[in-house]
């Protein structure tokens, strides 16, 4: 059969070689790792700060440890938590007031922004705990009064 279709076989073997090269080249190209990422530069383009932010943070999650930030005195009211992340997987944001959980939010780490509405019934110390089982990744969030 090979004698009957030599041009087809040559074309197929050439296509296989091209496919192998295309699969190998991305593995050789330099990739900026999360560990070496410039968080402020990434945040400036992926997630600019909003006016009136009550609590915001951006950083790297390099392991499964939680990163906790606190605002000592947050007035009662309605708020919007907006979060984003890059690196694959998902980041989780747990919001609590004086130790009581108010919301549990998540963001897919593909650059999209996720929003969660939060109601703070009484003033108090608000805490946002950020974590992921898909480390390493880079994240940013901000909590602002709802409009």
C-alpha positions in Angstrom: 0.0 0.0 0.0 2.9 2.3 0.7 4.0 2.1 -2.9 0.6 3.4 -4.1 0.5 6.5 -1.9 4.1 7.8 -1.4 3.1 11.5 -1.5 0.4 11.0 1.1 2.8 9.2 3.4 5.4 12.0 3.0 2.7 14.6 3.7 1.5 12.8 6.8 5.1 12.3 8.2 5.8 16.0 7.6 2.6 17.0 9.4 3.5 14.8 12.3 6.9 16.5 12.6 5.3 19.9 12.5 2.8 18.8 15.2 5.7 17.6 17.4 7.5 20.9 17.0 4.4 22.9 17.8 3.9 20.9 21.0 7.6 21.2 22.1 8.1 24.9 21.5 5.7 26.2 24.1 7.5 24.1 26.7 10.7 25.8 25.8 9.4 29.4 25.9 10.1 31.4 29.1 7.0 31.6 31.4 6.9 34.1 34.2 6.1 32.2 37.4 3.7 33.2 40.0 6.6 33.2 42.5 8.4 36.0 40.4 5.2 37.9 39.4 5.1 41.7 40.0 1.9 41.9 42.1 1.5 45.7 42.0 2.0 45.8 38.2 -0.4 42.9 37.6 -3.0 44.5 39.9 -2.8 47.8 38.2 -3.8 46.3 34.9 -6.1 43.4 36.1 -7.8 45.1 38.9 -7.5 48.9 39.5 -8.4 50.3 42.9 -11.8 51.7 43.5 -12.6 54.8 45.5 -14.0 54.3 49.0 -12.5 50.8 49.4 -13.1 49.5 53.0 -10.6 46.7 52.6 -8.5 45.5 49.7 -5.5 43.3 49.2 -3.4 41.7 46.4 -0.7 39.1 46.6 0.5 35.7 46.0 -0.8 32.4 47.4 2.2 30.1 47.3 0.9 27.3 49.5 -2.4 26.4 51.2 -2.0 28.8 54.1 -4.7 31.4 54.6 -3.9 35.1 54.1 -6.0 37.2 56.5 -6.6 41.0 56.4 -8.7 43.0 58.8 -10.5 46.3 58.9 -10.8 47.3 62.5 -14.1 49.2 62.3 -16.5 48.8 59.4 -19.9 50.6 59.5 -23.1 48.7 59.0 -24.3 48.7 55.4 -24.3 46.9 52.1 -21.0 46.2 50.4 -19.7 44.6 47.2 -16.7 42.3 47.3 -15.0 42.0 43.9 -12.2 39.5 43.4 -10.0 38.2 40.7 -7.0 35.8 40.3 -4.6 34.3 37.8 -2.7 31.1 37.8 -5.3 28.4 37.3 -7.7 26.8 39.8 -9.8 28.9 42.2 -9.3 31.3 45.1 -11.6 31.5 48.0 -12.5 34.6 50.1 -14.3 34.2 53.4 -15.7 37.4 54.9 -16.5 37.5 58.6 -17.6 40.2 61.1 -16.4 39.9 64.7 -15.7 36.2 64.1 -19.1 35.4 62.5 -19.0 34.4 58.8 -20.9 36.8 56.5 -20.0 35.3 53.1 -18.0 32.7 51.3 -17.0 33.8 47.8 -14.8 32.3 45.1 -13.1 33.4 41.9 -11.9 31.3 39.0 -8.3 32.1 38.3 -8.7 33.1 34.7 -8.7 36.8 35.0 -12.4 37.3 35.3 -13.9 39.4 38.1 -16.4 37.9 40.5 -18.6 40.0 42.7 -20.5 39.1 45.9 -23.0 41.3 47.8 -22.5 41.4 51.5 -24.6 43.0 54.2 -23.0 44.1 57.4 -25.9 44.4 60.0 -23.9 46.0 62.8 -20.6 47.8 62.8 -17.5 45.8 63.8 -14.2 44.3 62.9 -14.3 42.8 59.4 -11.9 40.1 58.3 -11.3 38.6 54.8 -9.5 35.3 54.6 -8.0 34.4 51.2 -7.0 30.8 50.4 -6.7 28.3 47.6 -6.0 24.6 47.2 -4.6 25.4 43.7 -1.5 27.3 44.7 0.5 29.0 43.4 -1.7 31.9 42.2 -2.0 35.6 42.3 -5.1 37.4 43.6 -6.7 40.7 44.3 -9.9 41.8 46.0 -11.6 44.9 47.2 -14.6 45.6 49.4 -16.5 48.8 48.6 -19.8 50.2 49.7 -22.6 49.1 47.4 -24.1 51.7 45.1 
